[in-house]
Amino acid sequence: MAAGYNPPLQVVGFIATRRGDAERGPAVRVRPEDATLRGVADGELVWIYGPRRHDLASVIVDDTLPRGGVVVRDVAGLAPTEIIRLVRVDNGDRPLLNPKPV
């Protein structure tokens, strides 16, 4: 894998939540292979670079997605079929946002 290799991803779904929903906030669902290629793990923060703006979101690994496709939740300025890039946030020793129980 070459350093800086970050192929684009296509938004294949969008989830908009409402007040009172159990799971809320900006998130991006990514296939495990796509997450590994970008060096991100479940619960980490990433920058989502879209065609109009960029936002922070947490990563949710989901193996039901097609290769190269992502589903975004509560990320303004994105719509299905748009092309985005994910860039890992260097958060040092900070814990993950959504740690999985061991």
C-alpha positions as a Markdown table, in Angstrom:
| # | Residue | x | y | z |
|---|---|---|---|---|
| 1 | Met | 0.0 | 0.0 | 0.0 |
| 2 | Ala | 1.4 | 3.4 | -1.0 |
| 3 | Ala | 1.5 | 6.2 | 1.5 |
| 4 | Gly | -1.3 | 8.7 | 0.9 |
| 5 | Tyr | -3.4 | 6.3 | -1.2 |
| 6 | Asn | -7.0 | 7.2 | -0.5 |
| 7 | Pro | -9.4 | 6.2 | -3.2 |
| 8 | Pro | -12.8 | 8.0 | -3.3 |
| 9 | Leu | -15.9 | 6.5 | -1.8 |
| 10 | Gln | -19.5 | 6.9 | -3.0 |
| 11 | Val | -22.4 | 7.7 | -0.7 |
| 12 | Val | -25.0 | 5.0 | -1.2 |
| 13 | Gly | -27.3 | 5.9 | 1.6 |
| 14 | Phe | -28.1 | 8.8 | 4.0 |
| 15 | Ile | -29.7 | 8.5 | 7.4 |
| 16 | Ala | -31.3 | 11.6 | 9.0 |
| 17 | Thr | -32.2 | 11.2 | 12.7 |
| 18 | Arg | -34.7 | 13.0 | 14.8 |
| 19 | Arg | -34.6 | 14.2 | 18.4 |
| 20 | Gly | -35.2 | 11.2 | 20.7 |
| 21 | Asp | -33.6 | 8.6 | 18.4 |
| 22 | Ala | -31.3 | 6.2 | 20.2 |
| 23 | Glu | -28.4 | 6.7 | 17.8 |
| 24 | Arg | -27.7 | 10.3 | 16.7 |
| 25 | Gly | -24.9 | 12.4 | 15.5 |
| 26 | Pro | -22.6 | 12.5 | 12.5 |
| 27 | Ala | -21.3 | 9.0 | 11.5 |
| 28 | Val | -20.1 | 7.2 | 8.4 |
| 29 | Arg | -20.6 | 3.4 | 7.9 |
| 30 | Val | -17.8 | 1.9 | 6.0 |
| 31 | Arg | -17.0 | -1.6 | 4.7 |
| 32 | Pro | -14.1 | -3.3 | 6.8 |
| 33 | Glu | -11.8 | -3.5 | 3.8 |
| 34 | Asp | -12.3 | 0.2 | 3.0 |
| 35 | Ala | -11.7 | 1.1 | 6.6 |
| 36 | Thr | -8.5 | -0.9 | 6.8 |
| 37 | Leu | -7.2 | 0.6 | 3.5 |
| 38 | Arg | -7.6 | 4.1 | 5.1 |
| 39 | Gly | -6.2 | 3.1 | 8.5 |
| 40 | Val | -9.3 | 3.7 | 10.5 |
| 41 | Ala | -11.1 | 1.5 | 13.0 |
| 42 | Asp | -14.6 | 1.3 | 14.4 |
| 43 | Gly | -15.3 | 4.3 | 16.6 |
| 44 | Glu | -12.5 | 6.6 | 15.3 |
| 45 | Leu | -13.0 | 10.1 | 14.1 |
| 46 | Val | -12.5 | 10.9 | 10.5 |
| 47 | Trp | -12.8 | 14.0 | 8.3 |
| 48 | Ile | -15.4 | 13.5 | 5.5 |
| 49 | Tyr | -14.4 | 15.6 | 2.5 |
| 50 | Gly | -17.3 | 16.1 | 0.2 |
| 51 | Pro | -18.0 | 18.3 | -2.8 |
| 52 | Arg | -19.1 | 21.3 | -0.8 |
| 53 | Arg | -17.6 | 21.1 | 2.7 |
| 54 | His | -15.9 | 18.8 | 5.2 |
| 55 | Asp | -17.2 | 17.5 | 8.5 |
| 56 | Leu | -16.0 | 15.3 | 11.4 |
| 57 | Ala | -17.8 | 12.0 | 12.0 |
| 58 | Ser | -17.3 | 8.7 | 13.8 |
| 59 | Val | -16.6 | 5.5 | 11.9 |
| 60 | Ile | -19.0 | 2.5 | 12.1 |
| 61 | Val | -17.7 | -0.6 | 10.4 |
| 62 | Asp | -20.5 | -2.4 | 8.5 |
| 63 | Asp | -19.7 | -5.5 | 6.3 |
| 64 | Thr | -23.1 | -5.4 | 4.6 |
| 65 | Leu | -22.1 | -2.4 | 2.4 |
| 66 | Pro | -20.9 | -2.7 | -1.2 |
| 67 | Arg | -17.2 | -2.2 | -1.9 |
| 68 | Gly | -16.5 | 1.6 | -2.2 |
| 69 | Gly | -19.8 | 2.6 | -0.8 |
| 70 | Val | -20.6 | 4.4 | 2.5 |
| 71 | Val | -23.7 | 5.3 | 4.4 |
| 72 | Val | -23.6 | 8.7 | 6.2 |
| 73 | Arg | -25.7 | 9.7 | 9.2 |
| 74 | Asp | -26.5 | 13.3 | 10.1 |
| 75 | Val | -23.8 | 14.8 | 7.8 |
| 76 | Ala | -25.1 | 18.1 | 6.3 |
| 77 | Gly | -24.2 | 18.8 | 2.7 |
| 78 | Leu | -24.0 | 15.2 | 1.5 |
| 79 | Ala | -26.5 | 13.3 | -0.6 |
| 80 | Pro | -26.6 | 9.8 | -2.1 |
| 81 | Thr | -24.4 | 9.3 | -5.2 |
| 82 | Glu | -21.9 | 11.9 | -4.2 |
| 83 | Ile | -18.2 | 11.1 | -4.0 |
| 84 | Ile | -16.3 | 11.7 | -0.8 |
| 85 | Arg | -12.9 | 11.0 | 0.8 |
| 86 | Leu | -12.2 | 9.9 | 4.4 |
| 87 | Val | -9.1 | 11.2 | 6.2 |
| 88 | Arg | -8.2 | 9.9 | 9.6 |
| 89 | Val | -8.0 | 12.4 | 12.5 |
| 90 | Asp | -4.7 | 12.1 | 14.4 |
| 91 | Asn | -6.2 | 12.0 | 17.9 |
| 92 | Gly | -3.1 | 10.9 | 19.8 |
| 93 | Asp | -3.9 | 9.0 | 22.9 |
| 94 | Arg | -7.6 | 9.9 | 23.1 |
| 95 | Pro | -10.0 | 7.0 | 23.4 |
| 96 | Leu | -12.3 | 5.9 | 20.7 |
| 97 | Leu | -15.8 | 7.5 | 20.5 |
| 98 | Asn | -17.7 | 4.2 | 20.3 |
| 99 | Pro | -15.5 | 1.6 | 21.8 |
| 100 | Lys | -16.7 | -2.0 | 21.4 |
| 101 | Pro | -16.8 | -4.2 | 24.5 |
| 102 | Val | -14.1 | -6.8 | 24.6 |
